[in-house]
Amino acid sequence: MPLSQMTQSQSLLPEFDQEMANTRKAIERAPEGRFDWKPHPRSNTLGWLVGFLAVIPAWTKTTLEDDSLDLMPGGKPLPPMHGPVKTTREVLDLFDRNVVEARRILAAASDETMAQDWALLMNGREVLRQPRAVVMRQSVLNHMIHHRGQLTVYLRLCDAPVPAIYGPSADEQSWG
């Protein structure tokens, strides 16, 4: 179908699928015995990072089905979207469930929905307002890509193989 005939969600789905597949490849490489490891005292642990990557796709539901998200309702931070992760399998299962649900919601989103504003709040105060299509790209996909990049650095520092993402890596000579 020509791009001019696609809905916004239809045009975003191939990118969504590619980025989710690439993120899954990176999560698969996370060495289980190193989930408590972090590269610097101010950094998060490897386990936190892969757990966070597993929940980012779930932001699709909030972005496309809710009008806003308050990160500090009543002045208290939201609880984490996941508890401590113990195994790579557990993280992959969470990631896979979130990706399936996110893809379903994204595929069903109309252009009208994608054009509606969505707001990010902190204790009731608006800190960001953008069309949902922009939030999907910047705060869901690009945010996940950013943290996946962090994960590839963690993998290298843990001497775990880094997957090919957009081209070959030192450990994988295929083109992703």
N, C-alpha and C positions, 0 to 999 in steps of 0.2 A: 504494500500500500504506500503511495507517495506520502511524504512527510506532511504535505499540505492537507491531506485528508485524515491525518491521525489526531487523536485527542492528545492533550499534554501528557496524560498518564501513559498512553500507548507509546509515545516517543521517549518517555523516560524508562520504560520497562527493560529494553535491552541493556542500558547502562546499569540499572539496578541489578539485573541478573549477573552481569559481568563482575560488578564490584562485590556482590555477595559471594560468588564463586571464588574470587581472588582472596577475599577475607577468610573464607573457610579454609582455603589452602594454607594460609598463614597460621590460623588457629591450630590446625592439625599438627603443626610442627612444634608447638609449645611443649617443652619437656616437663612432664608431670612432676618429677622430683625436684623441680626448681620453682614451683609456684610461689614460694616465699621470697625468692631472689628479687632484688631491685638494683639497678645500676648506680644509684646515688641515694644518700639518705633522704633527700626531698622527693625522690621519685616514688611512684606507686609500684607495687609488686607485680611480677609477671602474672600471678593468679588474678589480681585485680584487673589488670589490663585485658586479659582474654575474657574475663567475665563481663567487663564493660563492653567490649566488642560484641559479645553475644546478645546484649540487650539493646544496642543502638537500633537494630531494625524495628524493634517494638515501638520506637518513637513515631513510626509511620502512623500507627493507630491514633496516637494523641494528636499528631499534626493534622490528619485528615478527618477525624471524627469529633474532636473537641475544639472549642473556640480559643482556648488558651491553656497554658500550664503555669501554675505558680510553684516555683522551686522552693519557696519558703512560706507556705501558708501559715498564717498566725505567727510569723516570725521564726518558725522552726523549719530546718531543712527537711526535705522529703527523705524518707528512708531509702536505702539503696534498693534498686530494682532486682537485686539478686543477693543471696548470701554468699559466704565464702565458697569458692569452687575447689573441688578436691581432685578431679580427674579431667583429662582432656575430653573423654567421652561425655561427661556431664556437661561440659561447656558446649561441645558440638551439638548435643541434643537440644540444649536451650537455644542456641543459635539457629538450628534448623527449624524449630517450632516457630521462632520469631520471624524468620525469613518467609516461611509459608504463609503465615497470617499477614505479614506486611505486604507481600506480593499480591495476595487476594484483595486487600483493601486498596492498594495502589491501582490495580487493574480496573477496579470498579469505580474509581473516582472520575467524576465528570469534569469538563473544563470549567464549569461554573464553580464546583467545589475547589478546584485548584486555584482559581482566581480570588477566592475569598480570603480576607485577612485572617491571620492567626497571631496571637500575642503571647509573649513570654513575660511572666510577672515575677517579681520578688517581693514577697510580703504585701501583695495586692497592688504594688506599683508596677506599671508597665515599663519594661526595659527594651522591648523589641516588638515591632509590629511589621509583618511582611505578608505578602500573598503566600498561600500554602505551597504553591509550586516552588517558590524561592526557598521556603523553609525546608522542603523535601531535599532540594539540591544542596543547600548550604549546611543545614543543621543535622541532616540525616546522612546523606551520601558523603559529602565532603568531610564532615566530622569523623565518620567511620574511616575514610581513607587516611585522614591525618593520624588517627590512633593505630591503624594498621601499619603505617610507616614506622611509628614508634615500636610496634611489635617486631618488625623486621630487624630493627637495631637490637632489641632485646635478644632475638634469636641468634644474631651474629655473636653478641657478647656471651651468650650461653653455649656457644659452639654447636648450635643446632642449625640444620640446613635451611637456608633462606629460599623460599619458592620464587620461581619466575612470576612476575606480576604483569608488567607491561612489556617485558622483554626478558632476555636471559638474566639469570643471577649467576654469581660465582659458583653456586651449587647445582644449578639446574639450567642447562643450556638450551632448553626449548623456549619457545616464545609465549609461554603462559598459556 
